[in-house]
Structure formats: C-alpha cells, structure tokens
C-alpha cells in the first residue's frame, strides 16, 4: 500500500500519525515484516550530531552611516569572506582567529551569536563615492543583523571511515588525536540513526526536504560536495535561519593540532511511503560497515586495514592485527538520539510537517582527487604551513604536567558526550554509560592531560586535587 506525504501530513495535523525513531524501527520490521510495518508506521525520525567542517553562515550587517563597501571583515578577529555585496559576509566554521589561532574560530563565532553574545565587527573598505567609509568597528548581536542564514555545503555524511595510527608518534587529525602504535581508533557518524543510512537510495530525501537544523527549521537544498552515494558516502547541502537555532544543538570546537570546526545537529524525518522505505529504515549498526584506515600514511589513499561494523565500533574495541584497539566516537550518539526523539515529539504534536521534495538527489556523484598539473609548492616553505601547525600542536601537548597534583574536571554545559576522551584514557576515567552518555570517574585521574588536549569542545580541564 503506497502512501503520500500529503496523506501523512493530514494524519500529523489530526494527531494520528505513528512516528518512531530509527532505533525503534528495526524491531517493528522484524516483528511485523516490511509490508505491515509500512502500513503501520508513518514517519521514521533520524538524527546526527558531529563535527561538520563544511559549514558556515551568511550575514547581512545592514548599511552604516556613512556607508562602507566591506572589502575585508573580521568577527572577533576571525576573517569572513566578503567577495559579494557591500555588507554581506560568509563566516566559515574552520576559519581561525588571527590572534588566538586554532583555539577559536568561525564555529565559535557562530556559537557565540546563537548564545546571545555580542561579537566585535571590524571592517575595511577601499572607499568609493557611494561607499566613502574606509574603516569601521562595532559590536553586534544576532538580533542586530538583518539576516543570518546557515548555509552548509557538506553535512550529514552517510557514514565515516575509522581512523587509527601505525606510527610511533601521536597524530592530530580531524578524527581527533590518534595515539602511536594503534593506541586507539576513532570513528564518527550516527550509524543506525544516520539520516542517509536510513534512505540510501534517496527515495524521500531531496531538494526541499524539511529538516531540523541545529534545533531550528532548515531544508535540504541539494546534494553536498563530495556526494558519492555509489560508494556509500552520500552528503547533503543544507540551509536554515540561524536566528531560530538553539545553542544545545551546535557547538564551536577545536581538534588540537588540527584546527577549528562546528558541531552541527541534524534531524531528518523519513516518510514511510511504501514497503521499500520500511525495509531501508530497518537497518541496524550491524548492517553498516566501514574501512579502518591507517592515518600513519600521509597520502590521500591511506591503507585500509580491515572492515568493521558500527556495532563492533560501539562495543568499545576492535581487533587490528591481533591487537585489541580501544574505539571511541568523535561525534555524539547521545545527542543524535536526543535530536531524533525531539523531532519525533514535534511531529506527534503537529508542530513539524513533512515536505514533498521538489527534486530527487542524484545517485551518482564525485569525490575525485584534485587535478595537479604543476609541481605543488612545498608546504614546508609556506608561512603557516602544515608542518608549523603540527609543531605548534606538539609543543602544547608536550608541556609537562605535575602528575598526581591535578585531577579532571568536566564542564557539562560544553560537553557534547562525543567520547573523544574515552579511547585516550588508559585508566578508565572516561567511559560510555547508559545510552552512549559519557561518564567521568574523577577519582581515577592521574592528571596526564591527554583527554584535555583531545577534547574538541574544551569541556575538560585539569584542576588542583
């Protein structure tokens, strides 16, 4: 029996829609079978919450008096892109502060705005007859700007490969800190709750699909960059009004020695239109497999060591070459579950209606390597190149800590329960608890500081015992 989005919306308005989360759907399909499950369930809600570097916000500041044509713009010393109209700018999540470096970046500026904090705007112009002002400095809040549109070119990866490290030195990557000699393995993505994993052929996800974006209403505006569904790595380009978003559903972050990013929360509803959709939403963590890659190789084509499922990853350890390797996530399953449950409640209460997508997303994409026709300039000779950034990270990480005199403290307001700390700690201080929450046994802490350096949101600190 085929259903329609319009028919499901009528049931939502009447308070009669049957809504389940992606974690609840597999058991229903197992008990009822795909056909009866499709008849019974109207919507499956999904969620994901992780570091999504390809994110940012368009801001329109309004015109000053006298006006300025902004050639360069900084927000809290983080430069924004201004190659458009006179007072429009795009602040990217990964852009670093010119004074604070990678400890503060575009993602933190976005979080500050959503939290209601004022940010410092500094602008330069070259001066024209209609835009005579050449310099401007002011403070502004989110409510002061005309428009603040989150526009993210690549979000909600269908799945992520696993990262580990065969070398004898610690590596700092966008997958967090990787300890030497396969000391840990990190992964990302929501697995069973992942939006695209529940609709891998993109039957219901397309241009115009309404989503929950950082706690506000957003939409899918196209396939994301590096969209590659044929290999199981589909992505989404999404957009939404920053002024409707909630601070709990986004978080500025820094991966030590790598750079800045933004944790983004996305909840996506999947209308169960037919038996095929019911079957695809019955996926489990055991059904989703990814490669374990050795980040010890600096080449793009890193060696794949084995395949693992999300079920294995969530068990806490995997085998690599006969060795038990501790695993932890750099995204938050705790928050992904919360987002899916909040979306479920909104639909059940008639506050969130579904949309019929205007156009299907392509099932063919491209994630090809760059075409390099000239010998690249050595990074070692570039000011601020990769080697310099890594060296700075090593210096910070290697600062001596007075073991036994300090203990761990967690700021629960900044912690997103991602678990980046879990695989870094060899003393059982950080552990996954109920529902993928992360617990802290502070009495076991030796004060080594590995977890503090590896926490992307700055929620951990060492304090005197």
RATA-V937709 format. One line per field, one symbol per residue. psi: psi as a letter, one per 20 degrees, with the letter a starting at -180 (. if undefined). Layout:
psi=???
This chain:
psi=oqrqggghhghghikjqopqrhhhgghghgghqhghhhhgphppqrqqoronhmqapppoirproqrqoohqppoljppqpjlcrgkqqooqhipqqihibjipahhhggggghijqqqpppqqriprhimhphqqprqqrhihqgqnopoohorlphrqrqproirjqpqorijapoqqllhrpqrrqjdhipghhimhjlhipapipprookiapaqpiaqrqkpmhhjklqrqprqrohiirqhijqpqrpopigaqappppppppopnhahghhghjjqrhhioqrqoqojhpiqgmqpphrqqrhgghiiiqrpokipoppqqqirohghgggghhgggggghjjioqrqpqhpqqqipaplqrqooiqpqpphhippkrghgggggghgghjpqpnqiiqrqppohhhpjkhjhhgihpjjkgpqpbpkjqpqpnhiipikhjghghiohjkiqqpqp.
